[in-house]
Amino acid sequence: MSIDTTNIPEQIIALKRRIHEQCPNITEHFRELETILAEEIDSIESTSKRSESVIPEIAFSDIVASQVDDTTIKAVKRRGAVVVRGVFTKKKASWWYEELERYLETNGYFEQDDPELDNYFSDLKADRPQICAVYWSKPQVEARQSPNLAQTRSFLNRLWNYQENGTQYFDPDRECTYVDRVRMRQPGDTSLGLSPHIDGGSIERWLGDNYQQAYRSLFSSNWKSYNPFNGAFRPEVEGIDSPAVCRAFRTWQGWTALTKQGPGDGTLQLIPTTLSIDYVMLRPFQEDVPEDMLCGAVEGRAQAITDEWHSLLLRGLVSIPKVNPGDTVWWHPDVVHAVEHEHQGSNVSSVLYIGSAPWCDRNVRYLERQTQPFLEGRSAPDFAPEDYELAYTNRASLEDLTELGRRQMGFDKAS
């Protein structure tokens, strides 16, 4: 599922000419979108200035009791983000944090030389993102295979259109464990900030065949019919091989808080509107953009959101609300996000990166690549091969997986 990376400028020129022929009113559509989006951004700004959270919140207990109302669901779909409170107890999440600290310190993680960096975020940061490249600690494995997290992800997956006309795009109730890292950001740190971006690559969104199918209604006379939660074509979108590019299909990116954190604590920022991808996709087809350019899209990198091309969007950048240990934060993979440049708080800001990767052919293929790294203690396949945990003590093993964990890791595929 890769795209042809030869003669990309020529491909872009050909694409733009085809789209303009296919949708001659694309400029008028964009102007209409700008008006609608400006109102949405104004709403985000005014809510934020009142010190109110723009991002919807759901109690995990309401998910369990099937008591999440339609108004909240509509808000989640509109914002493309949600905080789910109390998925884990504060006691459990705080214990995981303490265990992770012991795991890292006991095994000398902080004493090693700095690893070589991947360049996926090289156009996004003021400095290097400092995220601990460990994948197989027992707290991480325990959190990923938690029934509470499985129930949360099932609820969120079902906000997508996951099947249509007898075709199932993915199984919303069965998860593939996509293994990621952990953040432990110290107070005063200024090296982890990421400027606004969208993951999942950049030029692929315009040049990949399946991406084109996923976004096709944006380039039609009925651009307002685009549904960001339509799962058709999404599990098989194309990518360009690059370190730190997610090769799995994720319905939601997300993390679990291990410590208390909020605005100013060097944590997540979002532009909470699903209209952002409409704007990003249509922006390159406007007259002020060079014919061979896709507004900051660069091969093998995340899609940067810049003042030069996306100034309207950037007005809507807000920090997540305060969260406690055990809360989880989720955002749609097309939602613009960033990390605050400086940690101005007084406590470590720590999270486990755990998103939602539902069961589908693409994710099953990814699990097959992830099995041996787990068994051997090597880095997860989407990340730089530092392999720090090969000789770590107290690393999780097959015996630490529950029945649910084994299924999610692909050891019991028939279950």
Secondary structure, 3 states (H helix, E strand, C coil): CECCCCCHHHHHHHHHHHHHHHCCCHHHHHHHHHHHHHHHHHHHHHHHHCCCCCCCEEEHHHHHCCCCCHHHHHHHHHHCEEEEECCCCHHHHHHHHHHHHHHHHHCCHHHCCCCCCCCCCCCCECCCCCCECCCCEHHHHHHHCCHHHHHHHHHHHCCCECEECCEECCEEEEECCCCCCEEEECCCCCCCCEEEEECCCCCHHHHCHHHHHHCHHHHCCCHHHCCCCECCCHHHCCECCCCCCCCCCCCEEEEEECCCECCCECCEEECCCCCHHHHHHHHHHCCCCCCCCCCCCCCCCCEECCHHHHHHHHCCCEECCCECCCCEEEECCCCCEEECCCECCCCCEEEEECCECEECHHHHHHHHHHHHHHHHCCCCCCCCCCCHHHHCCCECCHHHCCHHHHHHCCCCCCC
